[in-house]
Amino acid sequence: MSAPHWLSATEIGQAFAAKTLSPVELVTALLARIEALDPKLNAFIRLDAEGAMQAAVQAQNEIAAGRSRGPLHGVPVGIKDIIDVAGLPTTAHSKILVGNVAKADAVVIQKLRQAGAIIMGKLSTHEFAIGGPSFDLPFPPARNPWNREHHPGGSSSGSGAGVAAGLFPLALGTDTGGSVRNPASACGIVGLKPTYGLVSRRGVFPLSFTLDHVGPMTRTVADNALLLDAIAGHDPADPGSAATPARKFGNLLDRGVRDLRVGFIRHFHERDLPAHPEVAAALEDVARVLQAEGAQVHTVTLPTLTEFAGINRVILCSEAWSIHAPWLRERPGDYGKLARRRLLPGAFMTAGDYVGAQRRRAEVIAAVEDRLRDYDVLLCASSMDPSSRMDDPDETARTYPRQARTPFNVTGHPALAMMSGLARSGLPVSVQFVGRYFEDATVLRVAAAYERATAWHKKKPPVV
């Protein structure tokens, strides 16, 4: 058996069934690893060691009594610190909310507890999920386990760093402009932004009501499907939630990609935002791998990244201002510099700007829908560059917007980012797969086929 900290959720379940590992042994091993590594990675804002061990004992007793709750029973999960966990602070990594203790679990946490998962604690994020790697906040920023001098992506930074470093096998992140897929790309893991409305956001501190998503972050595609199974479902109290039938998102993972039609959006990384050569080469290799596995790959076009980014910016800034305006007026100095700078433009957006962006949004949605009538999935870049150094704010500011994730927050289609190679620097590069509304299982199917045909998911970061 692999070291406990590198086991996938699927392998953990098998080990529990074979009685070669128990939930208490697993949590004990992970807590020791967290104690040794997290002071150098800063993935956690609040580790709940006592709560995790109590949950491990309960899971162990239930499993021993033959009362398994399913494949995530006894499996540890890390939680981004904008998601409420009852009794723990939800700080959003900000001085504004340092004393904010959640009174109830978010819906996704309720679902994880029902599935028997073990909540390990709250994880670092960019401030209010909109800042960046910042050193002027109450907690230090998370670092990339592939190279601690580089950022791990964001805003779900602690989720990405912790999963990649083997601190926990599963994590929840949120994604408004790419914040699940950015750390997945930077840290070499699998991050899915589900179809808009598939996962409830009730109990999650909002950034942009019509762009926000909660998504699973894992080391394998199969684990991503398992975590999505646990958290998906209609929530009538979330206005954005969709009433869709329950399904098993891993049902298609073994089917391969033979005869699937894949649309490759090359202009995103060739013309709109020319990518680092190693990123571009890795994307071409992904296309070759899928073709070798039997898929049909053809070049397609969509509106430009500039168009998508402009729509996203107006909507996000307008909706975020409606949330943060009172604090920005009364306590502007309690925000970090980056979050304040990114939130303030919302004060100058007009109703006309917002309505215009929403009208153009409908048009670009129609353009993506038109492509997805002819193709089962779309293939494109995620990040255009490997992650930059933490001590180089100018390079971080230059490279952070160089991405192709934002379009699918604007449209709401499911989008998954995963590792597609290692740059000569030793840092991960990535690919993104996009699917039709509520066909998240097909996106996972393509990702699983690529994962089986390559060995990138077996690579482990040096951590420290």
DRENDO-1510 file (C-alpha; in Angstrom, 1 decimal, always signed):
<recs>
REC; n; res; u; v; w
REC; 1; MET; +0.0; +0.0; +0.0 .
REC; 2; SER; +1.2; +3.5; -0.8 .
REC; 3; ALA; +1.9; +5.9; +2.1 .
REC; 4; PRO; -1.5; +6.8; +3.6 .
REC; 5; HIS; -1.1; +10.5; +2.7 .
REC; 6; TRP; -0.9; +9.6; -1.1 .
REC; 7; LEU; -3.9; +7.3; -1.2 .
REC; 8; SER; -6.8; +8.4; -3.3 .
REC; 9; ALA; -10.3; +8.4; -1.8 .
REC; 10; THR; -11.0; +5.3; -3.9 .
REC; 11; GLU; -8.0; +3.6; -2.5 .
REC; 12; ILE; -8.8; +4.7; +1.1 .
REC; 13; GLY; -12.3; +3.1; +0.7 .
REC; 14; GLN; -10.7; -0.2; -0.5 .
REC; 15; ALA; -8.2; -0.1; +2.4 .
REC; 16; PHE; -11.0; +0.4; +4.9 .
REC; 17; ALA; -12.9; -2.5; +3.4 .
REC; 18; ALA; -9.8; -4.7; +3.5 .
REC; 19; LYS; -9.1; -3.6; +7.1 .
REC; 20; THR; -5.5; -2.6; +6.2 .
REC; 21; LEU; -6.2; +0.9; +7.3 .
REC; 22; SER; -8.7; +2.6; +9.6 .
REC; 23; PRO; -10.1; +6.1; +9.7 .
REC; 24; VAL; -8.2; +6.8; +12.9 .
REC; 25; GLU; -4.9; +5.6; +11.5 .
REC; 26; LEU; -5.4; +7.7; +8.4 .
REC; 27; VAL; -6.3; +10.9; +10.2 .
REC; 28; THR; -3.4; +10.4; +12.6 .
REC; 29; ALA; -1.0; +10.0; +9.7 .
REC; 30; LEU; -2.4; +13.1; +8.0 .
REC; 31; LEU; -2.2; +15.2; +11.2 .
REC; 32; ALA; +1.4; +14.3; +11.6 .
REC; 33; ARG; +2.1; +15.3; +7.9 .
REC; 34; ILE; +0.2; +18.6; +8.4 .
REC; 35; GLU; +2.2; +19.3; +11.5 .
REC; 36; ALA; +5.5; +18.7; +9.6 .
REC; 37; LEU; +4.7; +20.4; +6.3 .
REC; 38; ASP; +2.0; +23.0; +6.7 .
REC; 39; PRO; +4.2; +25.6; +8.5 .
REC; 40; LYS; +6.1; +25.7; +5.2 .
REC; 41; LEU; +3.0; +25.7; +2.9 .
REC; 42; ASN; +0.3; +27.6; +4.9 .
REC; 43; ALA; -2.5; +25.6; +3.4 .
REC; 44; PHE; -4.6; +25.8; +6.7 .
REC; 45; ILE; -6.0; +28.9; +8.3 .
REC; 46; ARG; -7.7; +26.7; +11.0 .
REC; 47; LEU; -6.8; +23.0; +11.5 .
REC; 48; ASP; -9.6; +21.3; +13.4 .
REC; 49; ALA; -7.5; +18.3; +14.7 .
REC; 50; GLU; -9.8; +17.5; +17.6 .
REC; 51; GLY; -13.0; +17.6; +15.4 .
REC; 52; ALA; -11.3; +15.5; +12.7 .
REC; 53; MET; -10.2; +12.8; +15.2 .
REC; 54; GLN; -13.7; +12.7; +16.8 .
REC; 55; ALA; -15.2; +12.2; +13.3 .
REC; 56; ALA; -12.6; +9.5; +12.5 .
REC; 57; VAL; -13.5; +7.6; +15.7 .
REC; 58; GLN; -17.2; +7.8; +14.8 .
REC; 59; ALA; -16.5; +6.7; +11.2 .
REC; 60; GLN; -14.4; +3.8; +12.4 .
REC; 61; ASN; -17.1; +2.6; +14.7 .
REC; 62; GLU; -19.8; +2.8; +12.1 .
REC; 63; ILE; -17.7; +1.0; +9.5 .
REC; 64; ALA; -16.8; -1.7; +12.0 .
REC; 65; ALA; -20.5; -2.1; +12.7 .
REC; 66; GLY; -21.3; -2.5; +9.0 .
REC; 67; ARG; -23.0; +0.9; +8.7 .
REC; 68; SER; -21.0; +2.4; +5.8 .
REC; 69; ARG; -22.4; +5.6; +4.4 .
REC; 70; GLY; -20.7; +5.2; +1.1 .
REC; 71; PRO; -17.4; +5.7; -0.7 .
REC; 72; LEU; -16.5; +8.9; +1.2 .
REC; 73; HIS; -17.1; +7.4; +4.7 .
REC; 74; GLY; -14.0; +8.2; +6.8 .
REC; 75; VAL; -12.3; +10.1; +4.0 .
REC; 76; PRO; -10.8; +13.5; +5.0 .
REC; 77; VAL; -11.7; +16.7; +3.2 .
REC; 78; GLY; -10.3; +20.3; +3.4 .
REC; 79; ILE; -12.6; +23.2; +3.1 .
REC; 80; LYS; -11.9; +26.6; +1.6 .
REC; 81; ASP; -12.4; +29.3; +4.2 .
REC; 82; ILE; -15.4; +31.0; +2.6 .
REC; 83; ILE; -17.5; +27.9; +3.2 .
REC; 84; ASP; -19.3; +27.7; +6.5 .
REC; 85; VAL; -18.5; +24.9; +8.9 .
REC; 86; ALA; -20.5; +25.1; +12.1 .
REC; 87; GLY; -18.4; +26.2; +15.1 .
REC; 88; LEU; -15.4; +27.2; +13.0 .
REC; 89; PRO; -14.6; +30.7; +11.9 .
REC; 90; THR; -15.3; +31.7; +8.3 .
REC; 91; THR; -12.8; +34.5; +7.8 .
REC; 92; ALA; -12.5; +34.7; +4.0 .
REC; 93; HIS; -8.8; +35.2; +4.9 .
REC; 94; SER; -9.7; +38.8; +5.9 .
REC; 95; LYS; -9.4; +41.1; +8.9 .
REC; 96; ILE; -13.0; +42.0; +8.2 .
REC; 97; LEU; -14.3; +38.6; +9.3 .
REC; 98; VAL; -11.7; +37.4; +11.7 .
REC; 99; GLY; -14.3; +37.0; +14.5 .
REC; 100; ASN; -17.0; +35.5; +12.3 .
REC; 101; VAL; -17.9; +32.0; +13.6 .
REC; 102; ALA; -20.3; +30.0; +11.5 .
REC; 103; LYS; -23.5; +29.0; +13.3 .
REC; 104; ALA; -24.5; +26.3; +10.8 .
REC; 105; ASP; -22.9; +24.2; +8.1 .
REC; 106; ALA; -23.1; +25.2; +4.5 .
REC; 107; VAL; -25.3; +22.8; +2.4 .
REC; 108; VAL; -22.2; +21.2; +0.8 .
REC; 109; ILE; -20.8; +20.6; +4.3 .
REC; 110; GLN; -24.1; +19.0; +5.4 .
REC; 111; LYS; -23.9; +16.7; +2.4 .
REC; 112; LEU; -20.3; +15.8; +3.2 .
REC; 113; ARG; -21.2; +14.9; +6.8 .
REC; 114; GLN; -24.1; +12.8; +5.5 .
REC; 115; ALA; -21.6; +11.0; +3.3 .
REC; 116; GLY; -19.4; +10.3; +6.3 .
REC; 117; ALA; -16.5; +12.5; +5.2 .
REC; 118; ILE; -14.2; +14.0; +7.8 .
REC; 119; ILE; -13.8; +17.8; +7.8 .
REC; 120; MET; -10.1; +18.6; +8.5 .
REC; 121; GLY; -10.4; +22.4; +8.8 .
REC; 122; LYS; -10.5; +25.6; +6.9 .
REC; 123; LEU; -8.1; +26.5; +4.2 .
REC; 124; SER; -6.3; +29.6; +2.9 .
REC; 125; THR; -7.8; +31.6; +0.1 .
REC; 126; HIS; -7.2; +35.0; -1.5 .
REC; 127; GLU; -9.1; +37.6; +0.5 .
REC; 128; PHE; -12.8; +37.2; -0.1 .
REC; 129; ALA; -11.8; +35.0; -3.1 .
REC; 130; ILE; -10.8; +38.0; -5.1 .
REC; 131; GLY; -7.4; +39.3; -3.9 .
REC; 132; GLY; -4.2; +37.6; -4.8 .
REC; 133; PRO; -1.1; +36.2; -3.0 .
REC; 134; SER; -1.0; +38.8; -0.2 .
REC; 135; PHE; +1.3; +39.4; +2.7 .
REC; 136; ASP; -0.8; +42.2; +4.3 .
REC; 137; LEU; -3.6; +39.9; +5.6 .
REC; 138; PRO; -4.1; +38.2; +9.1 .
REC; 139; PHE; -2.8; +34.9; +7.7 .
REC; 140; PRO; +0.1; +34.1; +5.4 .
REC; 141; PRO; -0.6; +33.1; +1.8 .
REC; 142; ALA; -0.5; +29.5; +0.8 .
REC; 143; ARG; +2.6; +28.3; -1.2 .
REC; 144; ASN; +3.0; +25.9; -4.1 .
REC; 145; PRO; +4.4; +22.5; -3.0 .
REC; 146; TRP; +6.2; +22.1; -6.4 .
REC; 147; ASN; +8.3; +25.1; -5.4 .
REC; 148; ARG; +7.5; +27.1; -2.3 .
REC; 149; GLU; +8.9; +30.2; -3.8 .
REC; 150; HIS; +5.9; +30.2; -6.3 .
REC; 151; HIS; +2.2; +30.8; -5.7 .
REC; 152; PRO; -0.2; +27.9; -5.8 .
REC; 153; GLY; -2.9; +29.7; -7.8 .
REC; 154; GLY; -6.1; +31.0; -6.3 .
REC; 155; SER; -8.4; +31.9; -5.0 .
REC; 156; SER; -8.7; +28.3; -3.7 .
REC; 157; SER; -5.0; +28.4; -2.9 .
REC; 158; GLY; -5.0; +26.3; +0.3 .
REC; 159; SER; -7.2; +23.7; -1.3 .
REC; 160; GLY; -4.8; +23.3; -4.2 .
REC; 161; ALA; -1.6; +23.3; -2.2 .
REC; 162; GLY; -3.0; +20.9; +0.4 .
REC; 163; VAL; -4.3; +18.3; -2.0 .
REC; 164; ALA; -1.1; +18.4; -4.1 .
REC; 165; ALA; +1.1; +18.1; -0.9 .
REC; 166; GLY; -0.8; +15.1; +0.5 .
REC; 167; LEU; -2.3; +16.9; +3.5 .
REC; 168; PHE; -5.7; +15.5; +2.6 .
REC; 169; PRO; -7.0; +13.7; -0.5 .
REC; 170; LEU; -10.0; +15.9; -1.2 .
REC; 171; ALA; -10.9; +19.6; -0.9 .
REC; 172; LEU; -13.7; +22.0; -1.8 .
REC; 173; GLY; -12.9; +25.2; -3.6 .
REC; 174; THR; -15.0; +27.9; -5.2 .
REC; 175; ASP; -14.8; +29.3; -8.7 .
REC; 176; THR; -16.0; +32.8; -9.9 .
REC; 177; GLY; -13.4; +33.5; -12.5 .
REC; 178; GLY; -11.4; +30.3; -12.4 .
REC; 179; SER; -10.6; +29.9; -8.7 .
REC; 180; VAL; -10.9; +26.1; -8.6 .
REC; 181; ARG; -9.1; +25.6; -11.9 .
REC; 182; ASN; -6.3; +28.0; -11.3 .
REC; 183; PRO; -4.9; +26.2; -8.3 .
REC; 184; ALA; -5.6; +22.9; -10.0 .
REC; 185; SER; -3.4; +24.1; -12.9 .
REC; 186; ALA; -0.7; +25.6; -10.7 .
REC; 187; CYS; -0.5; +22.6; -8.3 .
REC; 188; GLY; -0.9; +19.8; -10.8 .
REC; 189; ILE; -4.2; +18.3; -9.5 .
REC; 190; VAL; -7.8; +17.9; -10.9 .
REC; 191; GLY; -10.2; +20.8; -10.3 .
REC; 192; LEU; -13.8; +20.9; -11.7 .
REC; 193; LYS; -16.1; +23.9; -11.9 .
REC; 194; PRO; -19.4; +22.1; -12.2 .
REC; 195; THR; -22.3; +23.3; -14.3 .
REC; 196; TYR; -23.8; +26.4; -12.8 .
REC; 197; GLY; -26.6; +25.4; -10.4 .
REC; 198; LEU; -25.5; +21.8; -10.0 .
REC; 199; VAL; -24.0; +22.4; -6.5 .
REC; 200; SER; -25.6; +24.6; -3.8 .
REC; 201; ARG; -23.8; +27.8; -2.7 .
REC; 202; ARG; -26.0; +28.3; +0.4 .
REC; 203; GLY; -23.6; +29.0; +3.3 .
REC; 204; VAL; -20.8; +30.1; +1.1 .
REC; 205; PHE; -19.7; +33.7; +1.3 .
REC; 206; PRO; -20.6; +35.2; -2.1 .
REC; 207; LEU; -18.4; +37.1; -4.5 .
REC; 208; SER; -20.7; +37.3; -7.6 .
REC; 209; PHE; -24.1; +35.8; -7.4 .
REC; 210; THR; -24.4; +34.8; -11.0 .
REC; 211; LEU; -20.8; +33.6; -11.5 .
REC; 212; ASP; -20.1; +31.7; -8.3 .
REC; 213; HIS; -19.6; +27.9; -8.2 .
REC; 214; VAL; -18.5; +25.4; -5.6 .
REC; 215; GLY; -16.3; +22.6; -7.0 .
REC; 216; PRO; -14.3; +19.5; -6.1 .
REC; 217; MET; -10.5; +19.4; -6.1 .
REC; 218; THR; -8.7; +16.1; -6.0 .
REC; 219; ARG; -5.6; +14.2; -7.2 .
REC; 220; THR; -7.5; +11.8; -9.5 .
REC; 221; VAL; -10.4; +12.1; -11.8 .
REC; 222; ALA; -12.3; +9.2; -10.1 .
REC; 223; ASP; -12.0; +11.0; -6.8 .
REC; 224; ASN; -13.4; +14.2; -8.4 .
REC; 225; ALA; -16.4; +12.3; -9.6 .
REC; 226; LEU; -16.9; +10.8; -6.1 .
REC; 227; LEU; -16.7; +14.2; -4.4 .
REC; 228; LEU; -19.1; +15.7; -7.0 .
REC; 229; ASP; -21.6; +12.9; -6.3 .
REC; 230; ALA; -21.6; +13.8; -2.6 .
REC; 231; ILE; -22.1; +17.6; -3.0 .
REC; 232; ALA; -24.4; +17.9; -6.1 .
REC; 233; GLY; -28.1; +18.3; -5.8 .
REC; 234; HIS; -31.0; +20.8; -5.9 .
REC; 235; ASP; -31.3; +23.3; -3.1 .
REC; 236; PRO; -34.6; +25.3; -3.4 .
REC; 237; ALA; -33.2; +27.9; -1.0 .
REC; 238; ASP; -30.3; +28.7; -3.4 .
REC; 239; PRO; -31.8; +30.9; -6.2 .
REC; 240; GLY; -29.2; +29.7; -8.6 .
REC; 241; SER; -29.7; +26.0; -7.9 .
REC; 242; ALA; -31.0; +23.8; -10.7 .
REC; 243; ALA; -33.6; +21.0; -10.3 .
REC; 244; THR; -31.8; +18.1; -11.9 .
REC; 245; PRO; -32.1; +14.4; -11.3 .
REC; 246; ALA; -29.5; +12.7; -9.1 .
REC; 247; ARG; -26.8; +10.8; -11.1 .
REC; 248; LYS; -23.5; +9.1; -10.6 .
REC; 249; PHE; -20.8; +11.3; -12.2 .
REC; 250; GLY; -18.3; +8.5; -12.4 .
REC; 251; ASN; -20.5; +6.2; -14.5 .
REC; 252; LEU; -18.7; +7.0; -17.8 .
REC; 253; LEU; -15.1; +7.1; -16.6 .
REC; 254; ASP; -14.2; +3.7; -18.1 .
REC; 255; ARG; -15.7; +4.4; -21.6 .
REC; 256; GLY; -12.8; +6.1; -23.2 .
REC; 257; VAL; -13.1; +8.7; -25.9 .
REC; 258; ARG; -13.4; +6.7; -29.1 .
REC; 259; ASP; -15.6; +8.6; -31.6 .
REC; 260; LEU; -16.1; +11.5; -29.2 .
REC; 261; ARG; -15.9; +14.9; -31.0 .
REC; 262; VAL; -13.5; +17.3; -29.4 .
REC; 263; GLY; -13.3; +21.0; -30.4 .
REC; 264; PHE; -9.9; +22.5; -29.8 .
REC; 265; ILE; -10.0; +26.2; -29.2 .
REC; 266; ARG; -6.5; +27.1; -30.3 .
REC; 267; HIS; -7.0; +30.8; -30.8 .
REC; 268; PHE; -7.3; +31.2; -27.0 .
REC; 269; HIS; -3.6; +30.4; -26.5 .
REC; 270; GLU; -2.3; +31.1; -30.0 .
REC; 271; ARG; -3.7; +34.6; -30.8 .
REC; 272; ASP; -5.8; +36.0; -27.9 .
REC; 273; LEU; -3.2; +35.5; -25.2 .
REC; 274; PRO; -0.1; +33.8; -26.7 .
REC; 275; ALA; +0.9; +31.1; -24.2 .
REC; 276; HIS; +4.3; +30.1; -22.8 .
REC; 277; PRO; +5.8; +27.7; -25.4 .
REC; 278; GLU; +5.8; +24.8; -23.0 .
REC; 279; VAL; +2.1; +25.3; -22.3 .
REC; 280; ALA; +1.3; +25.4; -26.0 .
REC; 281; ALA; +3.3; +22.3; -26.7 .
REC; 282; ALA; +1.6; +20.4; -23.9 .
REC; 283; LEU; -1.8; +21.3; -25.3 .
REC; 284; GLU; -0.9; +20.0; -28.7 .
REC; 285; ASP; +0.3; +16.8; -27.0 .
REC; 286; VAL; -3.1; +16.5; -25.2 .
REC; 287; ALA; -4.8; +16.7; -28.6 .
REC; 288; ARG; -2.5; +14.0; -30.0 .
REC; 289; VAL; -3.2; +11.7; -27.0 .
REC; 290; LEU; -7.0; +12.1; -27.4 .
REC; 291; GLN; -6.7; +11.3; -31.1 .
REC; 292; ALA; -4.6; +8.3; -30.4 .
REC; 293; GLU; -7.4; +7.1; -28.0 .
REC; 294; GLY; -9.9; +7.4; -30.8 .
REC; 295; ALA; -11.4; +10.9; -30.4 .
REC; 296; GLN; -12.0; +13.2; -33.4 .
REC; 297; VAL; -10.2; +16.6; -32.7 .
REC; 298; HIS; -10.9; +19.6; -34.8 .
REC; 299; THR; -10.1; +23.3; -34.4 .
REC; 300; VAL; -13.0; +25.6; -33.4 .
REC; 301; THR; -13.4; +29.2; -32.7 .
REC; 302; LEU; -15.4; +31.2; -30.0 .
REC; 303; PRO; -15.5; +34.9; -29.1 .
REC; 304; THR; -12.2; +36.2; -28.0 .
REC; 305; LEU; -10.8; +36.0; -24.4 .
REC; 306; THR; -10.9; +39.8; -24.3 .
REC; 307; GLU; -14.7; +39.7; -24.8 .
REC; 308; PHE; -15.3; +37.1; -22.2 .
REC; 309; ALA; -13.0; +38.8; -19.7 .
REC; 310; GLY; -14.8; +42.2; -20.2 .
REC; 311; ILE; -18.2; +40.6; -19.5 .
REC; 312; ASN; -16.9; +38.8; -16.4 .
REC; 313; ARG; -15.3; +41.9; -15.0 .
REC; 314; VAL; -18.4; +44.1; -15.3 .
REC; 315; ILE; -20.7; +41.5; -13.8 .
REC; 316; LEU; -18.2; +40.4; -11.0 .
REC; 317; CYS; -17.3; +43.9; -10.0 .
REC; 318; SER; -20.9; +45.1; -10.0 .
REC; 319; GLU; -22.2; +42.1; -7.9 .
REC; 320; ALA; -19.2; +42.2; -5.6 .
REC; 321; TRP; -19.7; +45.9; -4.9 .
REC; 322; SER; -23.3; +45.2; -3.9 .
REC; 323; ILE; -21.9; +42.9; -1.2 .
REC; 324; HIS; -18.8; +44.8; +0.0 .
REC; 325; ALA; -20.0; +48.5; -0.4 .
REC; 326; PRO; -20.8; +49.0; +3.4 .
REC; 327; TRP; -17.4; +47.6; +4.5 .
REC; 328; LEU; -15.5; +49.4; +1.8 .
REC; 329; ARG; -17.1; +52.7; +2.9 .
REC; 330; GLU; -16.7; +52.1; +6.7 .
REC; 331; ARG; -13.6; +49.9; +7.0 .
REC; 332; PRO; -11.5; +50.3; +3.8 .
REC; 333; GLY; -8.2; +50.0; +5.7 .
REC; 334; ASP; -9.2; +46.5; +7.0 .
REC; 335; TYR; -9.0; +45.1; +3.4 .
REC; 336; GLY; -5.7; +44.0; +2.0 .
REC; 337; LYS; -4.3; +46.1; -0.8 .
REC; 338; LEU; -5.1; +43.7; -3.7 .
REC; 339; ALA; -8.7; +42.9; -2.6 .
REC; 340; ARG; -9.5; +46.6; -2.1 .
REC; 341; ARG; -8.0; +47.4; -5.5 .
REC; 342; ARG; -10.1; +44.7; -7.2 .
REC; 343; LEU; -13.4; +45.5; -5.4 .
REC; 344; LEU; -13.4; +49.3; -5.8 .
REC; 345; PRO; -14.1; +49.5; -9.5 .
REC; 346; GLY; -17.5; +48.2; -8.8 .
REC; 347; ALA; -18.4; +51.6; -7.3 .
REC; 348; PHE; -18.0; +53.1; -10.8 .
REC; 349; MET; -20.1; +50.5; -12.8 .
REC; 350; THR; -23.4; +51.8; -13.9 .
REC; 351; ALA; -26.7; +50.0; -14.4 .
REC; 352; GLY; -26.2; +50.4; -18.1 .
REC; 353; ASP; -22.8; +48.7; -17.8 .
REC; 354; TYR; -24.3; +45.7; -15.9 .
REC; 355; VAL; -27.3; +45.3; -18.2 .
REC; 356; GLY; -25.1; +45.6; -21.3 .
REC; 357; ALA; -22.7; +42.9; -19.9 .
REC; 358; GLN; -25.6; +40.6; -19.2 .
REC; 359; ARG; -27.0; +41.1; -22.8 .
REC; 360; ARG; -23.6; +40.3; -24.3 .
REC; 361; ARG; -23.4; +37.4; -21.9 .
REC; 362; ALA; -26.4; +35.8; -23.5 .
REC; 363; GLU; -24.8; +36.2; -27.0 .
REC; 364; VAL; -21.5; +34.5; -26.0 .
REC; 365; ILE; -23.5; +31.7; -24.3 .
REC; 366; ALA; -25.3; +31.2; -27.6 .
REC; 367; ALA; -21.9; +31.0; -29.3 .
REC; 368; VAL; -20.6; +28.3; -27.0 .
REC; 369; GLU; -23.9; +26.4; -27.2 .
REC; 370; ASP; -23.6; +26.5; -31.0 .
REC; 371; ARG; -20.2; +24.9; -30.8 .
REC; 372; LEU; -21.4; +22.2; -28.4 .
REC; 373; ARG; -24.1; +21.1; -30.8 .
REC; 374; ASP; -21.3; +19.8; -33.0 .
REC; 375; TYR; -18.8; +18.7; -30.4 .
REC; 376; ASP; -19.1; +16.6; -27.2 .
REC; 377; VAL; -16.4; +18.6; -25.4 .
REC; 378; LEU; -14.1; +21.5; -25.9 .
REC; 379; LEU; -10.3; +21.5; -25.3 .
REC; 380; CYS; -8.4; +24.6; -24.5 .
REC; 381; ALA; -5.8; +26.2; -22.2 .
REC; 382; SER; -6.3; +26.9; -18.5 .
REC; 383; SER; -3.3; +29.0; -17.5 .
REC; 384; MET; -1.1; +30.4; -20.2 .
REC; 385; ASP; +2.0; +30.2; -17.9 .
REC; 386; PRO; +3.4; +28.2; -15.0 .
REC; 387; SER; +2.9; +30.0; -11.7 .
REC; 388; SER; +5.1; +33.0; -10.9 .
REC; 389; ARG; +7.3; +33.6; -7.9 .
REC; 390; MET; +5.7; +34.8; -4.6 .
REC; 391; ASP; +8.2; +37.6; -4.3 .
REC; 392; ASP; +7.6; +39.0; -7.9 .
REC; 393; PRO; +4.3; +40.9; -7.7 .
REC; 394; ASP; +4.8; +42.5; -11.1 .
REC; 395; GLU; +5.1; +39.1; -12.8 .
REC; 396; THR; +2.2; +37.7; -10.8 .
REC; 397; ALA; +0.1; +40.7; -11.9 .
REC; 398; ARG; +1.1; +40.1; -15.5 .
REC; 399; THR; +0.5; +36.3; -15.6 .
REC; 400; TYR; -2.6; +36.0; -13.4 .
REC; 401; PRO; -5.1; +37.3; -16.0 .
REC; 402; ARG; -3.4; +35.2; -18.7 .
REC; 403; GLN; -5.9; +32.4; -18.6 .
REC; 404; ALA; -8.9; +30.8; -20.4 .
REC; 405; ARG; -11.0; +29.9; -17.4 .
REC; 406; THR; -13.2; +33.0; -17.2 .
REC; 407; PRO; -15.3; +32.2; -20.3 .
REC; 408; PHE; -16.9; +29.3; -18.6 .
REC; 409; ASN; -17.9; +31.2; -15.5 .
REC; 410; VAL; -19.6; +33.7; -17.9 .
REC; 411; THR; -21.4; +30.8; -19.6 .
REC; 412; GLY; -21.8; +28.4; -16.7 .
REC; 413; HIS; -20.7; +25.3; -18.6 .
REC; 414; PRO; -18.8; +22.6; -16.7 .
REC; 415; ALA; -15.0; +23.0; -17.0 .
REC; 416; LEU; -12.2; +20.9; -15.6 .
REC; 417; ALA; -8.5; +21.7; -15.3 .
REC; 418; MET; -5.8; +19.0; -14.9 .
REC; 419; MET; -2.1; +18.6; -15.2 .
REC; 420; SER; -0.7; +18.1; -18.8 .
REC; 421; GLY; +3.0; +18.3; -18.1 .
REC; 422; LEU; +5.9; +19.7; -16.2 .
REC; 423; ALA; +7.8; +22.8; -17.5 .
REC; 424; ARG; +11.6; +22.8; -17.4 .
REC; 425; SER; +11.2; +24.8; -14.3 .
REC; 426; GLY; +9.6; +21.8; -12.6 .
REC; 427; LEU; +6.3; +23.5; -12.3 .
REC; 428; PRO; +3.0; +22.0; -13.6 .
REC; 429; VAL; +1.3; +23.1; -16.8 .
REC; 430; SER; -2.3; +22.2; -17.5 .
REC; 431; VAL; -5.2; +21.6; -19.9 .
REC; 432; GLN; -8.9; +22.4; -19.6 .
REC; 433; PHE; -11.9; +20.4; -20.8 .
REC; 434; VAL; -15.4; +21.9; -21.2 .
REC; 435; GLY; -18.8; +20.3; -21.7 .
REC; 436; ARG; -22.4; +20.8; -22.3 .
REC; 437; TYR; -24.7; +21.9; -19.4 .
REC; 438; PHE; -25.2; +19.1; -16.9 .
REC; 439; GLU; -23.0; +16.7; -18.8 .
REC; 440; ASP; -20.3; +17.0; -16.2 .
REC; 441; ALA; -19.9; +13.2; -16.4 .
REC; 442; THR; -18.8; +13.5; -20.0 .
REC; 443; VAL; -16.1; +16.1; -19.1 .
REC; 444; LEU; -14.9; +13.7; -16.4 .
REC; 445; ARG; -15.0; +10.8; -18.9 .
REC; 446; VAL; -12.6; +12.7; -21.2 .
REC; 447; ALA; -10.3; +13.7; -18.3 .
REC; 448; ALA; -10.2; +10.1; -17.1 .
REC; 449; ALA; -9.2; +8.9; -20.6 .
REC; 450; TYR; -6.4; +11.4; -20.7 .
REC; 451; GLU; -5.3; +10.5; -17.2 .
REC; 452; ARG; -5.2; +6.7; -18.1 .
REC; 453; ALA; -3.2; +7.5; -21.3 .
REC; 454; THR; -0.5; +9.6; -19.5 .
REC; 455; ALA; +1.4; +9.4; -16.3 .
REC; 456; TRP; +1.2; +13.0; -15.1 .
REC; 457; HIS; -1.2; +12.2; -12.2 .
REC; 458; LYS; +1.5; +9.9; -10.8 .
REC; 459; LYS; +4.0; +12.7; -10.4 .
REC; 460; LYS; +4.4; +14.1; -6.8 .
REC; 461; PRO; +5.7; +17.5; -5.9 .
REC; 462; PRO; +9.0; +17.7; -3.9 .
REC; 463; VAL; +6.8; +19.7; -1.3 .
REC; 464; VAL; +9.8; +21.1; +0.6 .
</recs>
